[in-house]
Amino acid sequence: MGDIVEVKTEPLRLGVLGAANISGKALYHPVSTNDRVDVVAIAARDRARAEAHAAQHGIAHVEDDYAAVLARDDIDAVFNPLAISLHHPWTLAALEAGKHVLCEKPFASNADQAVEMVAAADRTGLVLVEAFHWRYHPLAARIDELVDLIGGAELIEATFNAAIPESDEVRRSWELSGGALMDLGCYPVQWARFAAGREPIEVEARMCPDTAAGRELVDVETHIDLDFGDGCTGSVHTRMDAGFEAWLTVTGPRGWLRVVNPLAPHMGHSVEHDLGDGPVFETVDGLTTYQHQMEAFVAAVCDGESPPTGGQDSIDTMRIIDRAYISAGLPPRGT
Ligand SMILES: NC(=O)c1ccc[n+]([C@@H]2O[C@H](COP(=O)([O-])OP(=O)(O)OC[C@H]3O[C@@H](n4cnc5c(N)ncnc54)[C@H](OP(=O)(O)O)[C@@H]3O)[C@@H](O)[C@H]2O)c1
């Protein structure tokens, strides 16, 4: 018998732009549990904050600015968790520098930017994934199966509310492409598209702008009615001035399902369904959504696998968001 030879491949080397709050959950923890990827460089507007992240998470190099991270030869890919208005310029810059990108949601400020980003990834042959982490947990595949079992979606209802502090600039500022629909509502929009399995033909929205705070262009609450044609309709609701609530209900000709917390199922969730024999409860095991997402990103870059988020999926989500703003009389972000 021949010797067993262990093939050791080098880990994917990531750079990170900014010292964002989300990086703990979406980047540092999943990387710490995955030996196929390392974070090797960081920059933030405030160097001291980048140094604090580097010290805490064992990142070898701190640069003075984002461009210096992109210029490093020892970086294969970049995590872009910047404020939403900065997703487009810094993702384009990373792709031009020859780096694959994992970009936070929502992908861009509007659909035109999303089209440009996807075109740049196609042209450069690099991987560009939108960090819609929920889609990578095994719960997403189970929802897909259950929608099939109920005979397809006829009525979809999806909600994500959270209490966003007044001081949260990223979510509450027009300049940074904030708004409840952008930061929170992008999830139920994507859940509805996922359950319908196609794009809506009609999008009608009502929004409450943050007039009390003088932010007339920023929605604090949004309701969207969607018509997917062929007898399938949906409604999406989001608020950034209410307690945490995240759920998806789908009704079809042969039954219904209700998922509580499709957003972050690793924090606790439930799936209730009735396929004609009465209600049944179940849960779906998995790692954190972010661990599954990081595994998929590494597999996309290193093994050539096709991720389900990014590309046309991101463009389609942003198109609904743009249409909703226009329908409610507000301008799409970044315009
Ligand atoms: N996947 C998830 O579960 C999840 C959860 C929360 C948020 N997110 C998304 O992740 C992204 C960041 O969210 P976060 O909560 O982590 O935000 P955050 O920490 O408040 O801000 C993210 C980064 O944006 C830059 N930034 C903030 N304010 C800025 C300003 N006024 N001008 C220029 N740059 C500014 C900062 O970069 P520097 O560090 O360089 O200053 C900051 O680190 C958003 O797209 C958000 O929707 C995703």
The ligand as a Gaussian input file, in Angstrom:
#p B3LYP/6-31G(d) Opt

LIG

0 1
 N      -25.118000      40.386000       7.504000
 C      -25.684000      40.880000       8.580000
 O      -26.231000      40.204000       9.444000
 C      -25.611000      42.359000       8.781000
 C      -25.899000      42.901000      10.029000
 C      -25.696000      44.258000      10.201000
 C      -25.280000      45.021000       9.147000
 N      -25.071000      44.476000       7.920000
 C      -24.630000      45.294000       6.784000
 O      -23.235000      45.506000       6.941000
 C      -22.898000      46.823000       6.532000
 C      -22.277000      47.554000       7.699000
 O      -23.142000      47.526000       8.805000
 P      -22.555000      47.765000      10.293000
 O      -23.665000      47.630000      11.242000
 O      -21.367000      46.912000      10.473000
 O      -22.176000      49.310000      10.164000
 P      -21.128000      50.232000      10.915000
 O      -20.198000      49.481000      11.760000
 O      -21.916000      51.331000      11.555000
 O      -20.386000      50.910000       9.653000
 C      -19.694000      50.127000       8.737000
 C      -18.486000      50.895000       8.219000
 O      -18.906000      51.937000       7.365000
 C      -18.004000      53.029000       7.473000
 N      -18.795000      54.220000       7.819000
 C      -19.671000      54.363000       8.815000
 N      -20.166000      55.617000       8.837000
 C      -19.565000      56.275000       7.821000
 C      -19.638000      57.606000       7.340000
 N      -20.389000      58.524000       7.912000
 N      -18.890000      57.905000       6.265000
 C      -18.094000      56.993000       5.679000
 N      -17.976000      55.716000       6.129000
 C      -18.710000      55.369000       7.179000
 C      -17.052000      52.731000       8.621000
 O      -15.777000      52.413000       8.092000
 P      -14.445000      52.684000       8.968000
 O      -14.399000      51.577000       9.967000
 O      -13.341000      52.662000       7.976000
 O      -14.631000      54.014000       9.621000
 C      -17.692000      51.549000       9.327000
 O      -16.799000      50.630000       9.859000
 C      -24.201000      47.438000       6.003000
 O      -24.290000      47.188000       4.636000
 C      -25.274000      46.652000       6.739000
 O      -26.499000      46.628000       6.034000
 C      -25.201000      43.155000       7.735000

